[in-house]
Structures are given as C-alpha cells and as structure tokens.
Amino acid sequence: MTQATEPEAQPRQPDTQDAPASLADRIRAIISHGEEVFSAEIALQKARAGILASRGKRVAIGLVLGAVFGALLAIALVVGLLLALAPLITPWGALGVVGLALALMAALSLLVARHAFNEARDLLLGQRNATKDNLDTTGKEAGQ
C-alpha cells in the first residue's frame, strides 16, 4: 500500500504583477480605494435619504388627515351638544353654555402653551426655571 504524499506547503511568493511596484503606486491604490468607499457611502446616504423622505411624506399625510378628521369630530360634537341642550335650556342658553365651555378650554390650552413656551425659552437662554427646581446657580437651595 502506498501513501500519497502531499506536496509540502511552501510560502506563497507575492505576485509582482498584482502588487504595486512602488510606494507611490500603493498610495495611489489606497486613494483610489478611499474614493470608491466614499462614493459608495454617498450613494448609501442618498438611498437612506430617499427612503426617509418617502416615509416622511406618509407621516405628514397621516398627520394632516388625522387633524382634519379630529377637527370634523370636534365640530360634530359641538353641533350635537347644541342640539341636545337646546330643548332643555333654549337654543340661546345652549349656545351660551357650549360657547363658555369652549372659551374656558381654549384659555386653559393657551395657558398651558404659554407655560411650555416660557420653559423652553428659559432653557434655551440658560435661565433658571424656578418652577422645576429651587436651586440657584451655585447648586444650593434658594433662600439659604
């Protein structure tokens, strides 16, 4: 029985045709590869931006439709409330009650919005917000 001998593994000699011949050629190859990577990254980011833009359009359409249907719902509720209250407290009384309730809700919403705006303004300008904490700029409690 004969044993098949495997050829001894010899270290691979670098191909002089594949490898750059000089340092300048190697630098050119690195720069070329970098340009390819850069252009591929630009293409990837353009594709991502396109996908995000299409999703953004869908989000915007959904928000607009939601706002429109929400407004229509609010109108329907107000009209229904007016019609339901008119036989009980006369049409003018129903209009007064519903109008007053809407005015109070609008005023409350504006107060909340003003408060949120003032907090955001103070945060952006770096001013201390006294409603959130009782610390002055040194970190000690105010009044000490």
SULHU-V748356 format. One line per field, one symbol per residue. ss: DSSP state (H for helix, E for strand, - for the rest). phi: phi as a letter, one per 40 degrees, with the letter a starting at -180 (. if undefined). burial: # if it has 9 or more other C-alpha atoms within 8 Angstrom, else .. Layout:
ss->???
phi->???
burial->???
This chain:
ss->----------------------HHHHHHHHHHHHHHHHHHHHHHHHHHHHHHHHHHHHHHHHHHHHHHHHHHHHHHHHHHHHHHHHHHHHHHHHHHHHHHHHHHHHHHHHHHHHHHHHHHHHHHH---------E-----E---
phi->.bcccccccbcccccccccccbcccccccccccccccccccccccccccccccccccccccccccccccccccccccccccccccdccbgcccccccccccccccccccccccccccccccccccgccccccabbcccgcccgc
burial->...................#....##...................................................#..###.##..###.###..#....................#..##.....#.....##........
